[in-house]
Amino acid sequence: MRRPQRGRPGFRMRHLNQSGQFASGNPRYYYKGHVKYGGQAIAMPDAPPDSPEFRAAYTAAEEMPLPRITRAKAGTLGEKMERYLASDDFLNGLRSSTRGNRRPILSDIGEKYGYVPFRKIETQHIKFDLTKFDPHPANNRLRAWKGFYKWADATGEIAVDPARHIRKRATPESDGHTPWARPDFDQFREYWSLEPPQRLAFEVFYRSLASVVDALKFSPASATEGWLVYQRQKPQRKRRARKTVGVAVIPWSRQNAPEWFEWSDDLEAAHAAQNERHLTYIVTKFGKPRSIKATSQWFSAACSDAGLPDLSAHGIRKGRAATLKENGATTEQRMAIEGHETEEEASFYSRSADLRRVISGTKVPTQSGKLEILANKRKEFK
């Protein structure tokens, strides 16, 4: 879940303390989220709190690992929690995005119940803690509890896992990220000119239909002979236990793009408008790679600035999948471009398509040939 940010309506930043002003007149802030764990205060840049520079510095400070020290009383939940946060299971056994989501939850648990003797905690206590939250955050908190006790069980800290048999709460059905529509694409392009990096990131998402974790790897050198072929890193929907990945192929030149792909030259134009060249398209202002979480937050802020506060980077993927279906792309063609291995997954991502246009045939270009899929190689439309 994205953490609130200062400078945007309804959002705020935590752990910031103001101490005087810079010569420019901007307030001088220090991030003190790690101080209570024995860390040092981190100076924020000389910039307004709602500027991209300040947000990036805040996100970097927030994602810094906590100091590996133990301050809680021995035998308490807080002491075990600190050991878990410094353990190899947490630091190396989880993805960076998972650690980013769970760390603030575990820290909150430690702050609230850290004084409680560890062996006194029972299932009923964990259930009571979860009742204070709505279904989605409660389930995220339950995952954090379960991960912690799984470590405690493996290290011999407990004989019985009190979180093992707690079930997730039922949540309302949702399609997840809101799909973009054509007017949304136009509105974002109208607000962000070709020069800002936000526009370049948008064009990468638009052309590739990729999720953030994959788009961060792309560069002008990623394509071969006008095709971009890559293996998706995110596990397929409803098949997470197998950890399978799909192979996606994207037309990366106008001559390879079918009419239903809705080709645009804006990616090349936005890349040419950048002052500097880097190894990948999406980088920080210092030319360094962006993290997945920071990129998602940064791009969501760009959407809000463009008057699209409910949209995100992943919604572009779903919106583009819908337009491909509206334009008459076959299921097999959409599966190839989106990197899906099942028709169910392809149908899920194109659910927001304007089915009336599909049925009436008002925009169904002529299909020529068929899609030939070659395993782990370039796939071509013949």
C-alpha atoms as one frame of an Amber mdcrd trajectory, in Angstrom:
protein
   0.000   0.000   0.000   1.373   3.390  -0.939   2.322   5.586   2.009   0.758
   9.102   2.195   2.815  12.069   1.049   2.911  15.714   2.047   1.978  18.348
  -0.494  -0.915  16.468  -2.083  -4.532  16.859  -0.916  -5.425  14.234   1.673
  -1.858  12.953   2.022   0.949  13.542   4.505   4.489  12.475   5.249   5.472
  11.003   8.581   8.587  11.354  10.740   9.496  14.831   9.413  10.704  17.532
  11.813  11.225  21.129  10.754  14.303  22.969  12.030  14.699  26.464  10.641
  14.891  27.447   6.991  17.327  27.363   4.098  18.643  30.603   2.610  16.210
  30.045  -0.244  13.294  30.320   2.164  12.362  26.657   1.977  11.786  25.001
   5.364  14.607  22.742   6.566  13.280  19.226   7.300  14.876  16.154   8.845
  13.568  12.629   8.477  13.662  10.975  11.929  11.899   7.697  11.275  14.991
   5.691  12.267  15.994   7.710  15.326  13.985   5.596  17.753  15.816   2.524
  16.452  19.211   4.118  17.055  19.647   5.621  13.591  20.533   9.182  12.599
  18.264  11.962  11.387  18.448  12.426   7.613  18.504  15.952   6.162  15.964
  16.577   3.420  16.944  18.647   0.340  16.521  22.386  -0.137  13.233  22.073
  -2.013   9.493  22.498  -1.374   7.892  19.443   0.305   5.590  18.905  -2.684
   8.415  18.893  -5.251   9.569  15.696  -7.003  13.079  16.175  -5.567  11.791
  16.276  -1.995   9.485  13.299  -2.555  12.309  11.230  -4.008  14.593  12.044
  -1.058  11.801  11.199   1.409  11.117   7.871  -0.281  14.828   6.990  -0.256
  15.079   7.813   3.459  11.936   5.841   4.231  13.242   2.749   2.437  16.612
   2.715   4.232  17.040  -0.446   6.364  16.617  -0.078  10.103  19.739  -0.216
  12.275  20.609  -3.727  13.397  20.479  -3.141  17.132  18.439  -4.554  19.978
  16.989  -2.084  22.454  13.855  -3.862  23.670  13.839  -5.852  26.877  14.942
  -9.465  26.464  12.082 -11.948  26.123   9.551  -9.390  24.893   7.772  -9.251
  21.561   9.760  -6.133  20.710  13.069  -7.933  21.176  11.985 -10.841  18.955
  10.604  -8.426  16.368  13.917  -6.559  16.173  15.769  -9.836  15.725  13.394
 -10.852  12.933  13.827  -7.535  11.100  17.605  -8.056  11.209  17.442 -11.737
  10.236  18.489 -13.273   6.945  14.945 -14.606   6.522  13.590 -11.068   6.368
  16.441  -9.228   4.641  17.247 -11.850   1.992  14.282 -14.220   2.052  11.714
 -11.627   0.936  11.463  -9.430  -2.122  12.341  -5.766  -1.660   8.725  -4.778
  -2.352   7.488  -7.256   0.280   9.990  -5.935   2.820   8.876  -2.392   2.046
   5.252  -3.318   2.721   5.837  -5.369   5.856   8.465  -3.292   7.640   6.112
  -0.457   8.672   3.494  -3.020   9.769   5.978  -4.927  11.899   7.345  -1.683
  13.314   3.825  -0.634  14.274   3.231  -3.978  15.979   6.498  -3.579  17.861
   5.599  -0.057  18.963   2.178  -1.085  20.254   2.921  -4.451  21.847   6.705
  -4.579  22.139   6.588  -4.613  25.956   4.446  -7.797  26.075   6.288 -11.023
  27.033   6.715 -12.966  23.816   5.494 -16.304  25.161   2.312 -14.732  26.549
   0.915 -13.872  23.119  -1.911 -16.164  22.001  -4.144 -16.497  18.962  -6.889
 -14.406  20.529  -4.498 -11.471  20.993  -3.533 -11.465  17.309  -7.201 -11.684
  16.265  -8.002  -8.713  18.500  -5.231  -6.700  16.860  -6.646  -7.482  13.398
 -10.176  -6.333  14.321  -8.948  -2.732  14.376  -8.463  -2.700  10.597 -10.592
  -2.989   7.462 -10.378  -6.287   5.501  -7.551  -5.412   3.089  -5.143  -3.846
   5.626  -6.108  -6.534   8.151  -5.069  -9.260   5.707  -1.784  -7.464   4.987
  -1.178  -7.269   8.740  -2.001 -10.963   9.116   0.633 -11.825   6.505   3.166
  -9.866   8.532   2.180 -11.726  11.726   2.390 -15.090   9.945   5.784 -14.301
   8.419   7.140 -13.297  11.811   5.874 -16.438  13.544   7.088 -18.638  10.715
  10.588 -17.333  11.456  10.055 -17.784  15.203   8.964 -21.381  14.648  11.950
 -22.158  12.414  14.400 -20.735  14.961  12.857 -22.660  17.866  11.495 -19.601
  19.644   8.010 -21.134  19.954   6.441 -24.556  20.264   3.016 -23.584  18.850
   2.412 -20.935  16.182  -0.516 -18.754  17.406  -1.024 -17.190  13.941  -1.036
 -20.420  11.960  -4.778 -21.105  11.896  -6.056 -17.520  11.621  -7.942 -17.104
   8.361  -7.985 -14.111   6.080 -11.066 -11.922   6.140 -13.395 -11.772   3.160
 -12.754  -8.724   0.988 -14.984  -7.021  -1.605 -14.348  -8.182  -5.158 -12.249
  -5.718  -7.120 -10.510  -5.540 -10.477  -7.551  -3.886  -8.791  -5.907  -0.975
 -10.590  -8.295   1.255 -12.527  -7.818   0.856 -16.308  -6.961   3.962 -18.310
  -9.273   5.093 -21.108  -8.279   6.912 -24.297  -9.215  10.348 -22.860  -6.918
   9.615 -19.906  -3.999   8.921 -22.239  -4.662  12.206 -24.045  -4.988  14.161
 -20.797  -1.671  12.881 -19.446   0.129  13.723 -22.696  -1.430  17.164 -22.781
  -0.245  17.939 -19.230   3.240  16.409 -19.467   5.252  17.628 -22.446   7.944
  15.481 -24.062  10.822  16.831 -21.949   9.982  15.653 -18.368  11.011  12.088
 -17.368   7.398  11.432 -16.312   6.376  11.605 -19.972   9.154   9.236 -21.026
   8.074   6.747 -18.354   4.475   7.004 -19.543   5.474   6.268 -23.142   7.463
   3.208 -22.009   4.423   1.878 -20.133   2.142   2.715 -23.084   4.283   1.061
 -25.757   5.287  -2.035 -23.798   2.097  -2.754 -21.799   4.557  -3.862 -19.104
   4.248  -3.723 -15.346   6.625  -1.499 -13.388   8.969  -4.331 -12.394   9.583
  -5.171 -16.072   9.518  -1.644 -17.527  12.395  -0.581 -15.272  14.718  -2.893
 -17.254  13.938  -1.511 -20.711  16.336   0.599 -22.757  16.678   1.512 -26.459
  19.023  -1.479 -26.748  16.393  -3.907 -25.436  14.715  -4.308 -28.827  16.118
  -6.462 -31.636  15.061  -6.034 -35.266  12.100  -3.940 -34.196  10.827  -6.388
 -31.559  10.993  -6.300 -27.767  10.904  -9.790 -26.258  11.136 -10.292 -22.497
  10.107 -12.664 -19.722   7.675 -11.196 -17.239   8.872 -11.236 -13.644   5.467
 -11.133 -11.996   3.872 -14.578 -11.376   0.789 -15.353 -13.409  -2.613 -14.674
 -11.878  -3.949 -17.592  -9.789  -0.728 -19.551 -10.376   1.551 -17.911  -7.839
   2.490 -21.229  -6.223   4.183 -22.328  -9.467   5.964 -18.988  -9.911   5.683
 -19.206 -13.687   6.432 -16.250 -15.942   5.097 -15.462 -19.395   7.068 -14.376
 -22.456   5.865 -11.105 -23.981   6.652  -9.782 -27.452   6.043  -6.151 -28.395
   6.267  -4.486 -31.829   9.006  -1.877 -31.310   8.959  -0.362 -34.801   6.159
   1.054 -36.917   6.615  -1.486 -39.711   6.105  -4.388 -37.276   3.036  -2.920
 -35.573  -0.412  -4.106 -36.750  -3.100  -1.457 -37.163  -4.894  -2.576 -33.999
  -1.765  -1.870 -31.919  -2.350   1.907 -32.279   1.268   2.784 -32.925   2.712
   6.058 -31.606   6.130   7.642 -32.166   5.931   9.521 -28.855   8.388   7.179
 -27.096  11.182   8.031 -29.512  10.267  11.732 -29.339  10.266  11.768 -25.531
  13.592   9.922 -25.406  15.153  12.348 -27.883  13.933  15.274 -25.747  15.911
  14.110 -22.670  19.029  16.092 -21.819  21.064  13.003 -20.960  21.202   9.367
 -22.060  21.187   6.525 -19.532  21.352   2.738 -19.553  17.574   2.465 -19.100
  14.616   4.679 -19.940  13.361   5.149 -16.360  15.931   6.548 -13.916  16.172
   9.049 -11.071  17.248  12.632 -11.682  20.773  11.470 -10.776  20.695   8.828
 -13.510  20.446   5.909 -11.092  17.966   2.983 -11.331  14.636   3.448  -9.579
  13.149   0.925  -7.165   9.757  -0.606  -7.898   8.009   1.047  -4.962   9.580
   4.462  -5.560   8.679   4.333  -9.264   5.057   3.464  -8.523   4.757   6.329
  -6.043   6.583   8.767  -8.321   4.388   7.955 -11.320   1.180   8.017  -9.254
   2.165  11.530  -8.179   2.581  12.438 -11.858  -0.917  11.115 -12.552  -2.324
  13.236  -9.724  -0.544  16.312 -11.062  -2.179  15.652 -14.438  -5.632  15.515
 -12.828  -5.820  11.703 -12.816  -5.508  10.892  -9.083  -7.129   7.450  -9.284
  -4.825   6.082 -11.998  -1.482   4.307 -11.824   1.227   2.801 -13.998  -0.304
  -0.673 -13.910  -3.638   0.752 -15.035  -1.983   1.690 -18.342  -1.352  -1.998
 -18.999  -5.010  -2.824 -18.365  -6.247   0.131 -20.420  -4.051  -0.765 -23.387
  -5.154  -4.397 -23.185  -8.735  -3.182 -23.451  -8.017  -1.046 -26.517  -6.366
  -3.999 -28.276  -9.529  -6.011 -27.774 -11.701  -3.128 -28.961  -9.578  -2.823
 -32.086 -10.103  -6.481 -33.005  -6.911  -8.199 -31.783  -7.440 -11.920 -31.315
  -7.043 -13.598 -27.944  -3.828 -15.265 -29.122  -2.374 -11.949 -30.254  -3.269
 -10.239 -26.969  -1.766 -13.121 -24.986   1.502 -12.734 -26.928   1.758  -8.976
 -26.391   0.668  -9.031 -22.739   2.796 -12.068 -21.866  -0.136 -14.186 -20.682
  -0.185 -17.964 -20.763  -3.928 -18.488 -20.352  -6.991 -17.037 -22.056  -8.471
 -16.352 -18.615  -5.642 -13.968 -17.804  -5.957 -12.173 -21.134  -9.706 -11.819
 -20.645  -9.210 -10.395 -17.157  -6.926  -7.629 -18.421  -9.206  -6.666 -21.322
 -12.395  -6.667 -19.231 -12.846  -2.906 -19.541 -12.940  -2.996 -23.344 -15.790
  -1.184 -25.033 -17.686  -4.313 -26.006 -20.249  -2.316 -27.966 -17.524  -1.321
 -30.409 -16.403  -4.923 -30.675 -19.936  -6.195 -31.347 -20.899  -3.449 -33.794
 -17.628  -3.749 -35.657 -17.107   0.004 -35.800 -13.391  -0.424 -35.326 -12.230
  -3.867 -36.410  -9.259  -3.550 -38.776  -8.493  -6.260 -41.295  -6.574  -9.154
 -39.805  -3.823 -10.649 -41.932  -2.086 -13.930 -41.275  -1.687 -15.517 -37.888
   0.637 -15.218 -34.913   3.419 -17.753 -34.757   4.802 -18.219 -31.235   8.388
 -19.373 -30.863   9.479 -20.378 -27.350  11.889 -17.828 -25.878  12.557 -16.353
 -29.333  11.244 -13.516 -31.444   7.580 -13.976 -32.370   6.483 -12.462 -35.620
   3.154 -11.550 -37.219   3.044 -13.181 -40.652
